[in-house]
Amino acid sequence: MENNKNPKEAQLEQFRVNNYGKKMTTNQGLKVSDDENSLKAGVRGPTLLEDFHLREKITHFDHERIPERVVHARGFAAHGEFELLKSMKEFTRAKFLQDVGSKTPLFIRFSTVVGSKGSADTVRDVRGFAIKFYTEEGNFDLVGNNIPIFFIQDAIKFPDMVHAIKPEPHNEIPQASSAHDTFWDFVANNQESAHMIMWLMSDRAIPRSFRMMQGFGVHTFRFVNEDGKAKFIKFHIKPFLGVHSLVWDEAQKIAGKDPDFHRRDLWENIEHGNIVEYGIGVQMIDEEDEFMFDFDILDATKIWPEELVPVQMFGKITLNQNVSNVFAETEQVAMHLGNIVPGIDFTNDPLLQGRLFSYLDTQLLRLGGPNFTEIPINRPVCPFHNNQRDGFSRQRIDVGQVAYHKNSLAGNTPSTSSWKEGGYVHYAEKVEGRVIRERSDSFLDHFSQARLFWNSMTKPEKEHITDAFIFEVGKVNSADVRQQVVDMFVNVDVGLATAIADAVGVNRPNGQQVNVTASSPALSQSNTPKYPYTLRVGVLIGSGFNGNEVKAVVNTLFQNGVAVDIVGEQLGSLMGADGVKVVLNKTFLTTSPVLYDSLYVVGGKAENQAKFNNDIEEFINEAYRHYKPIGVASTGETIFNNSKAKIGPGIVIASNSGTDFPNDFIQAITEQRFWDRTIY
Ligand code: HDD
């Protein structure tokens, strides 16, 4: 292993092949003399079966595709590492959680759930947040989401839920969207989904960036320490940049303008060496306290409010390397929450238990047999030995005569390990009960936490949720289903259900909301950290600008880690009034206001002044309606005044701010959205 490479990186390096500058060969290593023409009898004659090169090339091509994931098909991944900042030795014997400063390589795959592989990044959906930790004791996979709960309580309902949310089977419409009849019919008839729907309708489901999402293990797991003492735990991942979202109109437009918006954002930030960081921690509940709460801790539709059970942060996740080949790594990675290490264990959460079956099963199909653990991205960094043999595409060559246990011919090796020797021993939980197909009564309260979530939202967050419901339910053709949804969500909030009813043309609900007045401030995004770092500003510019003014602003943006696009009529360079030159990297045609967190309106001169002014006005109008900060240079004021934007929150005008402008503008960029703005 080279010194500067982590063990996983060193392992992957052995499999990387660079074809640049090499001679072309067949897969058998035979040098190819002509790759343009198939072998024929005469230049215009029939192609010959003898042409092994043609057959090999086309056969390989014919077999290039594998089934996409049945859910989470659209994903994007990166390499990184985990660093332990606080030892968890007291609670778990997991080796990678013992020594402060120890580092563990990891691979993370973000995804949407519903859309197929080629769908857009910014759709309204849950985001998958799956991490493979390559620990010295084997792979530990944390296969979570960016929402802390789930649609259903029991895995047996997963196929139903997915069939309902996927495109409808008779016409395969709509793509990557929950806004259709079958999904809302499922919701209204499976009311355990209520809490999850509140999250799905919230801004959490339209993240600004993978770098600005929380991650959750969702289920209740266990930590088990060296002495075999266990605690219930939930994993939490918190982004260094805070949790930020798009607005719905913007998200839909980005889906057209740049369907790769999230992957591009992650890719570019890693390529530029920007910090992509998250903290990781756990909530812990003592075994004795299992029944202390007014929710069941085994129910995956419930959170443990952070105010009741604080998150104890123990480490840092840094993403620092893009994949070399998306198919080899991102597509072939096989995440499975059954990949576990000593010191971490499962619970009787019935959703979790069903998942333990599903992942391996689906991977056998998707990756073509049981040897996918040998694919480089899936290999553990520690050695692995057992008596499993053969199967399609077996890579390793297990030598020797013996492939069974117990044996004497190989000294009874490979041998098992006790708990003390690092063997995985399942937690010896005492269980008793009758064989039964039934839901526990403690799982039946579907609305209290849905209302807790609602209570925890700020006014703009509530408005966004209401609008999202109105959008989604408004797309449901069946008036009966629309009515059922309204009648269901009155349990969460009468005002919400009434607003939906009015907007989607059904009767106002009769029922009452559940009597929950508590809120959990940790659930609102308004309390999240805010930084200008890596946000993107579009500088809208023509010639004749004030060079010193623009230079000072752009320098301040750079100093604060803000990314800048210089946007104008055409690519090339432009000259300011004082001879300062700028190079444009985007035009009004090749980019869009929805792709920026903020605009800096410089204005200036252009060949077609009317069109130029109009293009900028359109950018301003759109950014303004999306509540974004806008900075206006001295040369941009006329255009700004002609736009529909109004001076007010988040509008920073150079002639008002004077020399403070760069810093005032940075402050506005940091704030990101100005919800108290009046929209025309
Ligand atoms: Fe799942 C993929 C997360 C419930 C069955 N799931 C998958 C991925 C994530 C999750 C992030 C993509 C992994 C990757 O990037 O490769 N799934 C969750 C969470 C759940 C959940 C957080 C609830 C807490 N899933 C769930 C249930 C079942 C499945 C209840 C089945 C009973 N999930 C699958 C699957 C997938 C999958 C069919 C599709 C592709 C794959 O596994 O490898 O097995």
Residues whose N, C-alpha, C, O or C-beta is under 5 A from the ligand:
A	BS01	HDD	R69 V70 V71 H72 G75 R109 S111 G128 F129 A130 V143 G144 N145 F150 A155 F158 V218 V333 M335 L351 G354 R355 S358 Y359 T362
